[in-house]
Amino acid sequence: MKIFKKCAEIGAFALVATQVAAPDTVNAQTPVAQTPVPTAEQSTPVQHTPPEQEADADEADLIRPAVGTSLGEWRWTRRPVVVFADSPNDPQYIQQMENITEQLEPLVDRDVIVITDTDPAARSSFRQSLRPRGFMMVVMGKDGTIIRRKPVPLSVGEISRSINKLPLYQREVRENRTTED
């Protein structure tokens, strides 16, 4: 799946950035040059997308960084699920992203866009308006209202149930049923 590869590349970038930014964690007897870090190109073979999977192009845009985007871009078109952490190495952030990447279809079905923000110094518009402290998970409606806000990782099932309770989502489901008949 494209999304999992994209997240794996993001994770590999975070690993490289961590090793470069934290030289004090490297063993003093082992030079950094002797500890190669695989790049995304080395760890992920290039695969061509079959025509039947090209329809899943929406999934490729499911997970986005908070920098360079704002809540206004997604109003009335997608339901933002915002995942905050102070570092991409936060265990709760890692768990949350694993939960999300393991079950993408329910999120795609509910018009979800996952926004990640792991850099407090960047002061993204999401961070300024939602004001997280450490790890935080926010599920929002298409109108920008906060549906659920938790300081712990949520399963995709919990996210889906929160969205399923929304009157707008229930109306969308009814409309989809009538158009299919």
N, C-alpha and C positions, 0 to 999 in steps of 0.2 A: 504494500500500500504506500502511496506517495506520502501521506501524512506521517506515518511512522518513520519513514526515511528522513523526512524533513525534521522531525523531532530528534531523531538520532544525530543528524548533522548539527542541530542546535546544541545537543548535549555534548557532542565532540568538541564544538567550539568552546563551550563552557569549561570543559576539562582542560583544553589547551590554555585558555585564559587563566584558569586557576593555577596551573603549573608554572606559567610564566610570572604571574603576579605574586606568587608565594614562594620565592626561592629559599626561604628559611626552612621549608618543609622537606627540601631535597637533602639527602644524606651528604654530609660534608666531604666524604671520601669518594663519592660517585659524581663525576662531572656531569653536568646537565646534557652535554653533547652525547653521552653514552646511553641516555634514556630516551629513545625515540618515541614520539607521540604520533600515533596513526592519524592521518588526516581523513576527512570525510570521503575523499576520492579513493583512498586506499581501503577503507573499511566497507564501503558500499559500492558494489559493482553497478555499472551503468546498465540500466535495463530500459528497453523501449516499451512504451505503453501500448498495449493492444487496443484496437479500435473500440471494443466493447467497454473498456475501462475509461475511455475519454469522456464518457458521460458523467463520470465521477469527478469532474474538474472542480466542483464546489468543495469537495473534501480537501483539495490542495490549499484552499484559502481558509480552512477552519481555524487554524492557530496562527495568531499574529502577535508581534511585539507591540507594546503600548506606545512606544516612541513613534511619532509620525502619524498617529491616528487619534480620533476623539470620539466621544459619545455621540455627537451630532451626526457623524458619518453613518452610524448604524441605526439611528432612530427610525422606527416604523419599518425597517427592512430586516433586521436580525436581532436576536436576543443575546446581548453580551454576557459572557461568563468570564469574569475578571479574576485572575489568579495573581496575587501579590506575594512577594517574598523579598527579603533583604539581600538574598544571594541565590544564584541558580543552583548552589550546592545545598540549600536548605532541605533537610530530609522530608519535610511536609510538602514542599514544592515538588520534589522528585516523585513522591507518592501520588500527588494529585495529577501530575502530568502522565504518569503511568496509567492511572485510572481512566483518564480521558482518552489516551491513545489506544487503549485496549478495546474500547467500545465507542467507535465513532458514529455508527449508523443512527442510534437514537438521538444524538446531538444534531446531526445533519437533518433528520426528519423534523426537528423542532426549530429549525432556522437559527441555530446557535453559532456564534462566533466566539472563540476563546481568545481572550486578550491576556498576554503574560507581561508582567512587570517585575523584574528582579533587580532593578537598579534605582534605589531611592535617590541617588544623586541626580538622575536625569529629570526628576520632577515632572513626570508625564501629566497630562490633563486628567487622566483617570486617578492617579495618585493624589493630585491636588484636590479633586472633588470628593473622593471616597475616603481619604485620609487613613490608610491602613497603618497598623503597628505590627511589624514582623509579618508572619504569614497570615494571609486572609483570602478567603474565597467569597466572591460576590456574584450572585445570579440576578440578572436584571431582565425586565420585560422590554418589549419592543418600544414602549413609550418612555423608557429610561428610568422607571421606578425600580427600587431595590426590592426584590422578591425574597432573597435569602442572603444572609451575611454570616459567615462562620469563620472562626479562627482555626479550624481543623479541615483536613481534606474530606471531600464528599465523593461518594460513588456516583457513577453516571446514573444509576437508578434513582438516587436521592435528588439529583439535579432534574431528571426527567419528571419525577413526581411533583416537584415544585412548579415546573412549567405547566404540567397537565392540569393543575388547579386553576390556572388563569382563565378568566372569561374569554379573552381574545383568542387564546389557543383553542379553547373548546369550540368557539365559533369557526375558527379556521378548519378544524376537523370536520364539523358539520358541513361546511361549504364544500370541502373536498369530497365528502361522501355523496353529496347531491350532484356534483359535476361528474363523478365516476359512474353514476347510474344512468 
